[in-house]
Amino acid sequence: MFITHDLGVVAVDMPARVVMYAGRIVEQARMTDLFAHPAHPYTKAS
């Protein structure tokens, strides 16, 4: 597990990324999908 507020840091090769907002998981995706098609407004703003 690696925790950060900087999505640029998690661009390294990891199998999955989980985005949390207000203590809840709001999105989980592969890195390419997360950057290309963010689903949650918090992810889009990052």
Summary of the structure (lengths in Angstrom):
residues: 46
radius of gyration: 9.6
end to end distance: 19.5
largest distance: 25.7
contacts: 90
relative contact order: 0.23
helix: 30%
strand: 24%
